[in-house]
Each structure stands twice: as C-alpha cells, then as structure tokens.
C-alpha cells in the first residue's frame, strides 16, 4: 500500500470512527447521527441555510434532507422559513428547543474532542490540521 493510499484509508476510517463514537455518546438524546449532524450544521451556520445548502454541506440528496427536516420539524427542533425573495426557497432554522439540544450535542462533542486529543502534540496537530485544510481546498476545486 502506498503512503497516499494509507493516508486516504486512515482519513476515511478516522472520520467514520469519530462520528460513530460521538453518536454513541449522544444515544441518550435519542438522535440519529444524521439528526445531530443536521442540527449541528444548522447551528454552526452564520446565516440560515436553505434546505439545498444544508443537503450539500452534509453530502446528502435533497429528498433525504427533506425527510430529515420533516422529522426534526415534527420533533419541534427546526422550523422552515420562507425566503422573502424566492418563494421556492425554504430556510432551516433551529427552534429554542433545537438550540438547547445543540448545546448538549456540542458539550458532548467538545468533551470527546478534548479527551481524544489530550495527549496529542500541538505542533503535530497544527501540521495535520493545515494539511487537511489544504486537501479540502484542492478537493473542492475539483468538484
């Protein structure tokens, strides 16, 4: 296996394992991985995201996103807001209940991240972070 293949495999496996570990920590909240990722993405956005933007950021099909949003709206965690400029566009916004839940999700994710990286050398972390950011930029330019 080449170094590039080994890196790619480690990257994919680590990302998957990371999400699954957080998912296990959030089980008591009754959220699926797709649910908490949707809530987190909506919460982290600097402005409300359209359903299409949210689907793109999560890497899912539009129809999958609509079903997820429907469930989260029914649970009282999200609302859809019509765009003032395009009646076809619906923005996804967290409710107060959704924001409170995101606070719990974030606290668990932050605790897990600190636990996982407690013994990671800061210089190595910076190098790895910059490498991943560079790879993301290059990969994004190819889509």
PyMOL commands that set and color helices and strands:
alter all, ss='L'
color gray80, all
select helices_A, chain A and resi 3-25+27-29+33-44+51-58+62-74+96-116+122-141
alter helices_A, ss='H'
color red, helices_A
select strands_A, chain A and resi 49-50+78-82+90-94
alter strands_A, ss='S'
color yellow, strands_A
deselect
rebuild
show_as cartoon
